């Protein structure tokens, strides 16, 4: 019986991975004009690379490079120290609602979560899923308890329960709690429900900064 359950779970995971890659590929093709316009807007708005890359922790603790459109000035990390006293984040994450390092175009991209579109390539490469826990920073994962480490049993997602329940307005504890709930209760039906609700969350813009 246990073998049958394990086999069933493996089949569903394969279906999820196949679904992710098909949708990500189709989305990249469909959004290619938008991606080109965003690229041009970033180039015209400020100097620096179009993409922002950062190491995150994926399934089973494997590191990968997450891709985003750059939304801040090129020397954002150098300016961060001067802003630490204003940090509105919870725990290890630095967050600032009106971060002066965000560019004009970057602010608009964040408002509609368009800066995360390059992560469709991460999904195509099998490093991320369309739906899953928020991709963690290595410094976060290094401090995980055994229970929190369960977040790494599945691939991180472009969206998830955290995305449709407040995004950056959530505390670190609430975000982790939602991620663990997703891992424990994951189904393909839940993924489809989250994807549908993500459209409304993005349109609303609440918690996007």
GROMACS elastic network, one bead per residue, 0.5 to 0.9 nm:
[ bonds ]
;  ai    aj funct       b0    kb
    1     4     6  0.50460   500
    1     5     6  0.63189   500
    1     6     6  0.86781   500
    2     5     6  0.51282   500
    2     6     6  0.61659   500
    2     7     6  0.85742   500
    3     6     6  0.50933   500
    3     7     6  0.60966   500
    3     8     6  0.85441   500
    4     7     6  0.51073   500
    4     8     6  0.61367   500
    4     9     6  0.86761   500
    5     8     6  0.50438   500
    5     9     6  0.62408   500
    5    10     6  0.86766   500
    6     9     6  0.51296   500
    6    10     6  0.62434   500
    6    11     6  0.87193   500
    7    10     6  0.50796   500
    7    11     6  0.62604   500
    7    12     6  0.87297   500
    8    11     6  0.51646   500
    8    12     6  0.63358   500
    8    13     6  0.87079   500
    9    12     6  0.51327   500
    9    13     6  0.61858   500
    9    14     6  0.86576   500
   10    13     6  0.50657   500
   10    14     6  0.62169   500
   10    15     6  0.86501   500
   11    14     6  0.51270   500
   11    15     6  0.62688   500
   11    16     6  0.86466   500
   12    16     6  0.61202   500
   12    17     6  0.86366   500
   12   187     6  0.84268   500
   12   188     6  0.78535   500
   13    17     6  0.61483   500
   13    18     6  0.85518   500
   14    17     6  0.51027   500
   14    18     6  0.61390   500
   14    19     6  0.85023   500
   15    18     6  0.50962   500
   15    19     6  0.59998   500
   15    20     6  0.84870   500
   15   188     6  0.88141   500
   16    19     6  0.50589   500
   16    20     6  0.60487   500
   16    21     6  0.86836   500
   16   129     6  0.83123   500
   16   188     6  0.70492   500
   17    20     6  0.50576   500
   17    21     6  0.62743   500
   17    22     6  0.86512   500
   17   123     6  0.87224   500
   17   126     6  0.74406   500
   17   129     6  0.72925   500
   18    21     6  0.53184   500
   18    22     6  0.61840   500
   18    23     6  0.86243   500
   19    22     6  0.52607   500
   19    23     6  0.61137   500
   19    24     6  0.84193   500
   20    23     6  0.53899   500
   20    24     6  0.59528   500
   20    25     6  0.84888   500
   20   123     6  0.65969   500
   20   124     6  0.73771   500
   20   126     6  0.85106   500
   20   128     6  0.87489   500
   20   129     6  0.60598   500
   20   130     6  0.58877   500
   20   131     6  0.86177   500
   21    24     6  0.50713   500
   21    25     6  0.59745   500
   21    26     6  0.84711   500
   21   120     6  0.85745   500
   21   123     6  0.62163   500
   21   125     6  0.79451   500
   21   126     6  0.75406   500
   21   129     6  0.83530   500
   21   130     6  0.87556   500
   22    25     6  0.52864   500
   22    26     6  0.61846   500
   22    27     6  0.85509   500
   22   124     6  0.79949   500
   23    26     6  0.51014   500
   23    27     6  0.59464   500
   23    28     6  0.85473   500
   23   120     6  0.88605   500
   23   124     6  0.88862   500
   23   130     6  0.85275   500
   24    27     6  0.50419   500
   24    28     6  0.61155   500
   24    29     6  0.86718   500
   24   119     6  0.89345   500
   24   120     6  0.52308   500
   24   121     6  0.72244   500
   24   122     6  0.89791   500
   24   123     6  0.64018   500
   24   124     6  0.60558   500
   24   130     6  0.77855   500
   25    28     6  0.52341   500
   25    29     6  0.64131   500
   25    30     6  0.86705   500
   25   120     6  0.75113   500
   25   121     6  0.79793   500
   25   123     6  0.87301   500
   25   124     6  0.65874   500
   26    29     6  0.52333   500
   26    30     6  0.60900   500
   26    31     6  0.84920   500
   27    31     6  0.57822   500
   27    32     6  0.81621   500
   27   120     6  0.76535   500
   28    31     6  0.52220   500
   28    32     6  0.57633   500
   28    35     6  0.83313   500
   28   117     6  0.82848   500
   28   118     6  0.84388   500
   28   120     6  0.68076   500
   28   121     6  0.79062   500
   29    32     6  0.52429   500
   29    33     6  0.84726   500
   30    33     6  0.75866   500
   30    34     6  0.85541   500
   31    34     6  0.51920   500
   31    35     6  0.60891   500
   31    36     6  0.86304   500
   31   117     6  0.88057   500
   32    36     6  0.61271   500
   32    37     6  0.86534   500
   33    36     6  0.51043   500
   33    37     6  0.62841   500
   33    38     6  0.86890   500
   34    37     6  0.50810   500
   34    38     6  0.61281   500
   34    39     6  0.85224   500
   35    38     6  0.51262   500
   35    39     6  0.61251   500
   35    40     6  0.86723   500
   35   114     6  0.89367   500
   35   117     6  0.79339   500
   35   118     6  0.83885   500
   36    39     6  0.50867   500
   36    40     6  0.62958   500
   36    41     6  0.86768   500
   37    40     6  0.51057   500
   37    41     6  0.61235   500
   37    42     6  0.86774   500
   38    42     6  0.61799   500
   38    43     6  0.86171   500
   38    50     6  0.89375   500
   38    69     6  0.82944   500
   38   105     6  0.85520   500
   38   109     6  0.84507   500
   38   114     6  0.85707   500
   38   115     6  0.88166   500
   39    42     6  0.53015   500
   39    43     6  0.63062   500
   39    44     6  0.87428   500
   39    50     6  0.62481   500
   39    51     6  0.86888   500
   39    69     6  0.80162   500
   40    43     6  0.51538   500
   40    44     6  0.61966   500
   40    45     6  0.85115   500
   40    50     6  0.87359   500
   41    44     6  0.52168   500
   41    45     6  0.59381   500
   41    46     6  0.87508   500
   41   105     6  0.68776   500
   42    45     6  0.50662   500
   42    46     6  0.62708   500
   42    47     6  0.81053   500
   42    48     6  0.86608   500
   42    49     6  0.85253   500
   42    50     6  0.62568   500
   42    69     6  0.83112   500
   42    70     6  0.75791   500
   42    71     6  0.80820   500
   42   103     6  0.88250   500
   42   105     6  0.64535   500
   42   106     6  0.77303   500
   43    46     6  0.59178   500
   43    47     6  0.64201   500
   43    48     6  0.75310   500
   43    49     6  0.78703   500
   43    50     6  0.67190   500
   44    47     6  0.77103   500
   45   103     6  0.75607   500
   45   104     6  0.72256   500
   45   105     6  0.65983   500
   45   106     6  0.89962   500
   46    72     6  0.89563   500
   46    73     6  0.71994   500
   46    74     6  0.85318   500
   46   103     6  0.74378   500
   46   104     6  0.88471   500
   46   105     6  0.87722   500
   47    50     6  0.88039   500
   47    73     6  0.77751   500
   47    74     6  0.72802   500
   48    51     6  0.88349   500
   48    70     6  0.85001   500
   48    73     6  0.75019   500
   48    74     6  0.55425   500
   49    52     6  0.72113   500
   49    69     6  0.88405   500
   49    70     6  0.70979   500
   49    74     6  0.76190   500
   50    68     6  0.86753   500
   50    69     6  0.59612   500
   50    70     6  0.55804   500
   50    71     6  0.87593   500
   51    67     6  0.66934   500
   51    68     6  0.56332   500
   51    71     6  0.87249   500
   51   118     6  0.82551   500
   52    66     6  0.82768   500
   52    67     6  0.60530   500
   52    68     6  0.51317   500
   52    69     6  0.56328   500
   52    71     6  0.79839   500
   52    72     6  0.89108   500
   53    65     6  0.61869   500
   53    66     6  0.56737   500
   53    67     6  0.50127   500
   53    68     6  0.64503   500
   53    69     6  0.85658   500
   53    70     6  0.84536   500
   54    64     6  0.82619   500
   54    65     6  0.54507   500
   54    66     6  0.54637   500
   54    67     6  0.70404   500
   54    68     6  0.86233   500
   54   137     6  0.85643   500
   55    63     6  0.64449   500
   55    64     6  0.56369   500
   55    66     6  0.61998   500
   55   136     6  0.89264   500
   55   137     6  0.68869   500
   55   138     6  0.73271   500
   56    62     6  0.84787   500
   56    63     6  0.55920   500
   56    64     6  0.55621   500
   56    65     6  0.61344   500
   56    66     6  0.63596   500
   56   135     6  0.60499   500
   56   136     6  0.55262   500
   56   138     6  0.60039   500
   57    60     6  0.83359   500
   57    61     6  0.55506   500
   57    62     6  0.56432   500
   57    64     6  0.62485   500
   57    65     6  0.86214   500
   57   135     6  0.62644   500
   57   136     6  0.54329   500
   57   137     6  0.60724   500
   57   138     6  0.58803   500
   57   141     6  0.71264   500
   57   152     6  0.79266   500
   57   156     6  0.82097   500
   58    61     6  0.54429   500
   58    62     6  0.50388   500
   58    63     6  0.56724   500
   58    64     6  0.65145   500
   58   127     6  0.67664   500
   58   128     6  0.72801   500
   58   135     6  0.66477   500
   58   136     6  0.76131   500
   58   152     6  0.63755   500
   58   153     6  0.87973   500
   58   154     6  0.78871   500
   58   155     6  0.57728   500
   58   156     6  0.59678   500
   59    62     6  0.59080   500
   59    63     6  0.84015   500
   59   127     6  0.78690   500
   59   128     6  0.83267   500
   59   151     6  0.82287   500
   59   153     6  0.56819   500
   59   154     6  0.52127   500
   59   156     6  0.69205   500
   60   149     6  0.87819   500
   60   150     6  0.89396   500
   60   151     6  0.89473   500
   60   152     6  0.52107   500
   60   153     6  0.57603   500
   60   154     6  0.74787   500
   60   155     6  0.82723   500
   61   138     6  0.89071   500
   61   141     6  0.78780   500
   61   149     6  0.86104   500
   61   152     6  0.61106   500
   61   153     6  0.84886   500
   62   152     6  0.88416   500
   63   138     6  0.78242   500
   64   122     6  0.88495   500
   64   127     6  0.69123   500
   65   122     6  0.81819   500
   65   127     6  0.86685   500
   66   118     6  0.85916   500
   66   119     6  0.66459   500
   66   122     6  0.67514   500
   66   127     6  0.86160   500
   66   128     6  0.87595   500
   66   135     6  0.84779   500
   67   115     6  0.89621   500
   67   116     6  0.73617   500
   67   117     6  0.84076   500
   67   118     6  0.55514   500
   67   119     6  0.53291   500
   67   120     6  0.86986   500
   67   121     6  0.78996   500
   67   122     6  0.71472   500
   68    71     6  0.84369   500
   68   114     6  0.87913   500
   68   115     6  0.54224   500
   68   116     6  0.50507   500
   68   117     6  0.68793   500
   68   118     6  0.53814   500
   68   119     6  0.64061   500
   69   106     6  0.82054   500
   69   109     6  0.82753   500
   69   114     6  0.78809   500
   69   116     6  0.66159   500
   69   117     6  0.76160   500
   69   118     6  0.67488   500
   70    73     6  0.80221   500
   70    74     6  0.83886   500
   70   103     6  0.89052   500
   70   106     6  0.68973   500
   70   115     6  0.70748   500
   71   101     6  0.84691   500
   71   102     6  0.57135   500
   71   103     6  0.58744   500
   71   104     6  0.82597   500
   71   105     6  0.69563   500
   71   107     6  0.67816   500
   71   108     6  0.88119   500
   71   109     6  0.72101   500
   71   110     6  0.74561   500
   71   115     6  0.71315   500
   72    75     6  0.81250   500
   72    76     6  0.62065   500
   72   100     6  0.86744   500
   72   101     6  0.52998   500
   72   103     6  0.52537   500
   72   104     6  0.88427   500
   72   106     6  0.63045   500
   72   107     6  0.85829   500
   73    76     6  0.53958   500
   73   101     6  0.56360   500
   73   102     6  0.63650   500
   73   103     6  0.62463   500
   74    77     6  0.80964   500
   74   101     6  0.88431   500
   75    78     6  0.53774   500
   75    79     6  0.65225   500
   75    80     6  0.88612   500
   75   101     6  0.84652   500
   76    79     6  0.51724   500
   76    80     6  0.61762   500
   76   101     6  0.59096   500
   76   102     6  0.83527   500
   77    80     6  0.50528   500
   77    81     6  0.76356   500
   78    81     6  0.66760   500
   78    82     6  0.83572   500
   79    82     6  0.57503   500
   79    83     6  0.70246   500
   79   101     6  0.76678   500
   80    83     6  0.52118   500
   80    84     6  0.63329   500
   80    94     6  0.88152   500
   80   101     6  0.84750   500
   81    84     6  0.53265   500
   81    85     6  0.83404   500
   82    85     6  0.74402   500
   82    86     6  0.87597   500
   83    86     6  0.54583   500
   83    87     6  0.68260   500
   83    96     6  0.87599   500
   83    99     6  0.86211   500
   84    87     6  0.52300   500
   84    94     6  0.77255   500
   85    88     6  0.88816   500
   86    95     6  0.87594   500
   86    96     6  0.71942   500
   87    90     6  0.84680   500
   87    93     6  0.87738   500
   87    94     6  0.58707   500
   87    95     6  0.57575   500
   87    96     6  0.58193   500
   88    93     6  0.89588   500
   88    94     6  0.70085   500
   88    95     6  0.52820   500
   88    96     6  0.54255   500
   88    97     6  0.75593   500
   89    92     6  0.75910   500
   89    93     6  0.55763   500
   89    94     6  0.50298   500
   89    96     6  0.69960   500
   89   168     6  0.85139   500
   89   169     6  0.89257   500
   89   171     6  0.77847   500
   89   172     6  0.83590   500
   90    93     6  0.61752   500
   90    94     6  0.75733   500
   90    95     6  0.80196   500
   90   170     6  0.86363   500
   90   171     6  0.57503   500
   90   172     6  0.56986   500
   90   173     6  0.84885   500
   91    94     6  0.81032   500
   91   171     6  0.83351   500
   91   172     6  0.64829   500
   91   173     6  0.88512   500
   92   139     6  0.79310   500
   92   140     6  0.69680   500
   92   172     6  0.85042   500
   93   137     6  0.89362   500
   93   140     6  0.86882   500
   93   172     6  0.81983   500
   95    99     6  0.79684   500
   95   168     6  0.79574   500
   95   209     6  0.80239   500
   96    99     6  0.51095   500
   96   100     6  0.87897   500
   96   209     6  0.74851   500
   97   207     6  0.89907   500
   97   208     6  0.86147   500
   97   209     6  0.56733   500
   98   101     6  0.87511   500
   98   102     6  0.82173   500
   98   209     6  0.77368   500
   99   102     6  0.58667   500
   99   209     6  0.83767   500
  100   103     6  0.78652   500
  102   105     6  0.82422   500
  102   106     6  0.58032   500
  102   107     6  0.61120   500
  103   107     6  0.61134   500
  103   108     6  0.87920   500
  104   107     6  0.54403   500
  104   108     6  0.68890   500
  104   109     6  0.89758   500
  105   108     6  0.53161   500
  105   109     6  0.62783   500
  105   110     6  0.87463   500
  106   109     6  0.50054   500
  106   110     6  0.61366   500
  106   111     6  0.85374   500
  106   115     6  0.76137   500
  107   110     6  0.52321   500
  107   111     6  0.61805   500
  107   112     6  0.89685   500
  107   209     6  0.75765   500
  108   111     6  0.50215   500
  108   112     6  0.66473   500
  108   113     6  0.84606   500
  108   114     6  0.82213   500
  108   115     6  0.89567   500
  109   112     6  0.55541   500
  109   113     6  0.57787   500
  109   115     6  0.52245   500
  109   116     6  0.85588   500
  110   114     6  0.62627   500
  110   115     6  0.59217   500
  110   116     6  0.83031   500
  110   205     6  0.88014   500
  110   208     6  0.61910   500
  110   209     6  0.60795   500
  111   114     6  0.77680   500
  111   115     6  0.89972   500
  111   202     6  0.77828   500
  111   203     6  0.87408   500
  111   205     6  0.57688   500
  111   206     6  0.85011   500
  111   207     6  0.88174   500
  111   208     6  0.54866   500
  111   209     6  0.67284   500
  112   115     6  0.80213   500
  112   202     6  0.56074   500
  112   203     6  0.67593   500
  112   204     6  0.85971   500
  112   205     6  0.63947   500
  112   208     6  0.76668   500
  113   116     6  0.58226   500
  113   117     6  0.76708   500
  113   202     6  0.65655   500
  113   205     6  0.83421   500
  113   208     6  0.74260   500
  114   117     6  0.55103   500
  114   118     6  0.86341   500
  115   118     6  0.72626   500
  115   119     6  0.88316   500
  116   119     6  0.56334   500
  116   120     6  0.79982   500
  116   158     6  0.74091   500
  117   120     6  0.58083   500
  117   121     6  0.83110   500
  117   158     6  0.86275   500
  118   121     6  0.57571   500
  118   122     6  0.74345   500
  119   123     6  0.63914   500
  119   124     6  0.86247   500
  119   128     6  0.78306   500
  119   130     6  0.89803   500
  119   158     6  0.68667   500
  120   124     6  0.62615   500
  120   125     6  0.86969   500
  120   128     6  0.83612   500
  120   129     6  0.86796   500
  120   130     6  0.78714   500
  120   158     6  0.79712   500
  121   125     6  0.61889   500
  121   126     6  0.86426   500
  121   127     6  0.88232   500
  121   128     6  0.88063   500
  122   125     6  0.51278   500
  122   126     6  0.63783   500
  122   127     6  0.53193   500
  122   128     6  0.55414   500
  122   129     6  0.80579   500
  123   126     6  0.50900   500
  123   127     6  0.57559   500
  123   129     6  0.53034   500
  123   130     6  0.67072   500
  123   157     6  0.83567   500
  123   158     6  0.83601   500
  124   127     6  0.76555   500
  124   128     6  0.79554   500
  124   129     6  0.85963   500
  125   128     6  0.76926   500
  126   129     6  0.72174   500
  126   155     6  0.84329   500
  127   155     6  0.68379   500
  127   156     6  0.78647   500
  128   131     6  0.83047   500
  128   132     6  0.80461   500
  128   135     6  0.83972   500
  128   154     6  0.89840   500
  128   155     6  0.52412   500
  128   156     6  0.52084   500
  128   157     6  0.55435   500
  128   158     6  0.72805   500
  129   132     6  0.62054   500
  129   154     6  0.86457   500
  129   155     6  0.57494   500
  129   156     6  0.59917   500
  129   158     6  0.65631   500
  129   159     6  0.85049   500
  130   156     6  0.82311   500
  130   157     6  0.50778   500
  130   158     6  0.50983   500
  130   159     6  0.62813   500
  130   160     6  0.82644   500
  130   191     6  0.82651   500
  130   195     6  0.80144   500
  131   134     6  0.89998   500
  131   155     6  0.83703   500
  131   156     6  0.72155   500
  131   158     6  0.58385   500
  131   160     6  0.51561   500
  131   161     6  0.85156   500
  131   191     6  0.60178   500
  131   192     6  0.86875   500
  131   194     6  0.73931   500
  131   195     6  0.72804   500
  132   135     6  0.83798   500
  132   151     6  0.88142   500
  132   154     6  0.70636   500
  132   155     6  0.61978   500
  132   158     6  0.70343   500
  132   159     6  0.63792   500
  132   160     6  0.51731   500
  132   161     6  0.79492   500
  132   179     6  0.74650   500
  132   182     6  0.72949   500
  132   183     6  0.78722   500
  132   186     6  0.88864   500
  132   191     6  0.82593   500
  133   136     6  0.83986   500
  133   151     6  0.63987   500
  133   152     6  0.81155   500
  133   154     6  0.77768   500
  133   155     6  0.73184   500
  133   157     6  0.55191   500
  133   158     6  0.83736   500
  133   159     6  0.76449   500
  133   160     6  0.59954   500
  133   161     6  0.77319   500
  133   162     6  0.77368   500
  133   175     6  0.87040   500
  133   176     6  0.82131   500
  133   178     6  0.81265   500
  133   180     6  0.78750   500
  133   182     6  0.73369   500
  133   183     6  0.77623   500
  134   151     6  0.86830   500
  134   156     6  0.55899   500
  134   157     6  0.59781   500
  134   158     6  0.74253   500
  134   159     6  0.73444   500
  134   160     6  0.70781   500
  134   161     6  0.89918   500
  134   162     6  0.73689   500
  134   163     6  0.85412   500
  134   175     6  0.80624   500
  134   176     6  0.85048   500
  134   179     6  0.72159   500
  135   155     6  0.82750   500
  135   157     6  0.67585   500
  135   158     6  0.82782   500
  136   139     6  0.82011   500
  136   140     6  0.62214   500
  136   141     6  0.63723   500
  136   156     6  0.80624   500
  137   140     6  0.52535   500
  137   141     6  0.64137   500
  137   142     6  0.87349   500
  138   141     6  0.51039   500
  138   142     6  0.60684   500
  138   143     6  0.88873   500
  139   142     6  0.52900   500
  139   143     6  0.69298   500
  140   143     6  0.55524   500
  140   144     6  0.67658   500
  141   144     6  0.51752   500
  141   145     6  0.88520   500
  141   148     6  0.85759   500
  141   149     6  0.74568   500
  141   152     6  0.88463   500
  142   145     6  0.88976   500
  144   147     6  0.76787   500
  144   148     6  0.53601   500
  144   149     6  0.55894   500
  145   148     6  0.51435   500
  145   149     6  0.60825   500
  146   149     6  0.51431   500
  146   150     6  0.70930   500
  147   150     6  0.56803   500
  147   151     6  0.81808   500
  147   180     6  0.83237   500
  148   151     6  0.58883   500
  148   152     6  0.82600   500
  148   176     6  0.72699   500
  148   177     6  0.86699   500
  148   179     6  0.89454   500
  148   180     6  0.72177   500
  149   152     6  0.56952   500
  149   153     6  0.75986   500
  150   153     6  0.52854   500
  150   154     6  0.81203   500
  150   179     6  0.89892   500
  150   180     6  0.68792   500
  150   183     6  0.72701   500
  150   184     6  0.87746   500
  151   154     6  0.66751   500
  151   155     6  0.85097   500
  151   156     6  0.81838   500
  151   176     6  0.79763   500
  151   179     6  0.63402   500
  151   180     6  0.59385   500
  151   182     6  0.87008   500
  151   183     6  0.65348   500
  152   155     6  0.67658   500
  152   156     6  0.75539   500
  152   183     6  0.88456   500
  153   183     6  0.74690   500
  154   157     6  0.89737   500
  154   183     6  0.71026   500
  156   159     6  0.85532   500
  156   160     6  0.87795   500
  157   160     6  0.63451   500
  158   163     6  0.87231   500
  159   162     6  0.74608   500
  159   163     6  0.55403   500
  159   164     6  0.79481   500
  159   194     6  0.76711   500
  159   195     6  0.73777   500
  159   198     6  0.70904   500
  160   163     6  0.52140   500
  160   164     6  0.67885   500
  160   165     6  0.88129   500
  160   178     6  0.84688   500
  160   179     6  0.76279   500
  160   182     6  0.79022   500
  160   191     6  0.80866   500
  160   194     6  0.63346   500
  160   195     6  0.79334   500
  160   198     6  0.80213   500
  161   164     6  0.54262   500
  161   165     6  0.61452   500
  161   166     6  0.89623   500
  161   167     6  0.88694   500
  161   175     6  0.82319   500
  161   178     6  0.58743   500
  161   179     6  0.67732   500
  161   181     6  0.85007   500
  161   182     6  0.69729   500
  161   194     6  0.67837   500
  161   198     6  0.89553   500
  162   165     6  0.52023   500
  162   166     6  0.64545   500
  162   167     6  0.55485   500
  162   168     6  0.85564   500
  162   170     6  0.75963   500
  162   174     6  0.81715   500
  162   175     6  0.55923   500
  162   176     6  0.84189   500
  162   178     6  0.61171   500
  162   179     6  0.70465   500
  163   166     6  0.62169   500
  163   168     6  0.83260   500
  163   194     6  0.86633   500
  163   198     6  0.67931   500
  163   201     6  0.72102   500
  163   202     6  0.85421   500
  163   207     6  0.88135   500
  164   167     6  0.67803   500
  164   194     6  0.72585   500
  164   197     6  0.63821   500
  164   198     6  0.56686   500
  164   199     6  0.88902   500
  164   200     6  0.81103   500
  164   201     6  0.55005   500
  164   202     6  0.83704   500
  165   169     6  0.87017   500
  165   170     6  0.77046   500
  165   175     6  0.88694   500
  165   178     6  0.87513   500
  165   201     6  0.80762   500
  165   207     6  0.89455   500
  166   169     6  0.52146   500
  166   170     6  0.55683   500
  166   201     6  0.82788   500
  166   206     6  0.65197   500
  166   207     6  0.54101   500
  166   208     6  0.84204   500
  167   170     6  0.58916   500
  167   175     6  0.82553   500
  167   201     6  0.88094   500
  167   206     6  0.74426   500
  167   207     6  0.50113   500
  167   208     6  0.65134   500
  167   209     6  0.88859   500
  168   171     6  0.78248   500
  168   206     6  0.84713   500
  168   208     6  0.61064   500
  168   209     6  0.67686   500
  169   206     6  0.79731   500
  169   208     6  0.80139   500
  169   209     6  0.89563   500
  170   173     6  0.80156   500
  170   174     6  0.59676   500
  170   175     6  0.60609   500
  170   207     6  0.79892   500
  171   174     6  0.52050   500
  171   175     6  0.62348   500
  171   176     6  0.86760   500
  172   175     6  0.51470   500
  172   176     6  0.62032   500
  172   177     6  0.85573   500
  173   176     6  0.52107   500
  173   177     6  0.60858   500
  173   178     6  0.86829   500
  174   178     6  0.62034   500
  174   179     6  0.85803   500
  175   178     6  0.52454   500
  175   179     6  0.62259   500
  175   180     6  0.87308   500
  176   180     6  0.61607   500
  176   181     6  0.85490   500
  177   180     6  0.52176   500
  177   181     6  0.62031   500
  177   182     6  0.87017   500
  178   182     6  0.62335   500
  178   183     6  0.87587   500
  179   182     6  0.50992   500
  179   183     6  0.63494   500
  179   184     6  0.87578   500
  180   183     6  0.50679   500
  180   184     6  0.61873   500
  180   185     6  0.85442   500
  181   184     6  0.52482   500
  181   185     6  0.60614   500
  181   186     6  0.81068   500
  182   185     6  0.52279   500
  182   186     6  0.53252   500
  182   187     6  0.87790   500
  182   190     6  0.85449   500
  183   186     6  0.54612   500
  185   190     6  0.82241   500
  186   189     6  0.83300   500
  186   190     6  0.63711   500
  186   191     6  0.74846   500
  187   190     6  0.51416   500
  187   191     6  0.64522   500
  187   192     6  0.88705   500
  188   191     6  0.50249   500
  188   192     6  0.63826   500
  188   193     6  0.86897   500
  189   192     6  0.52074   500
  189   193     6  0.62604   500
  189   194     6  0.87178   500
  190   194     6  0.61438   500
  190   195     6  0.85833   500
  191   194     6  0.51535   500
  191   195     6  0.61587   500
  191   196     6  0.86312   500
  192   195     6  0.50942   500
  192   196     6  0.62014   500
  192   197     6  0.86822   500
  193   196     6  0.51822   500
  193   197     6  0.62523   500
  193   198     6  0.85660   500
  194   197     6  0.50858   500
  194   198     6  0.59395   500
  194   199     6  0.88941   500
  195   198     6  0.50720   500
  195   199     6  0.69137   500
  196   199     6  0.57333   500
  196   200     6  0.74557   500
  197   200     6  0.53032   500
  197   201     6  0.63325   500
  197   202     6  0.87496   500
  198   202     6  0.60212   500
  198   203     6  0.84388   500
  199   202     6  0.53304   500
  199   203     6  0.62133   500
  199   204     6  0.86277   500
  200   203     6  0.50746   500
  200   204     6  0.60457   500
  200   205     6  0.85744   500
  201   204     6  0.50953   500
  201   205     6  0.61751   500
  201   206     6  0.70114   500
  202   205     6  0.51025   500
  202   206     6  0.77375   500
  202   208     6  0.82483   500
  203   206     6  0.85635   500
  205   208     6  0.55480   500
  205   209     6  0.88880   500
  206   209     6  0.87302   500
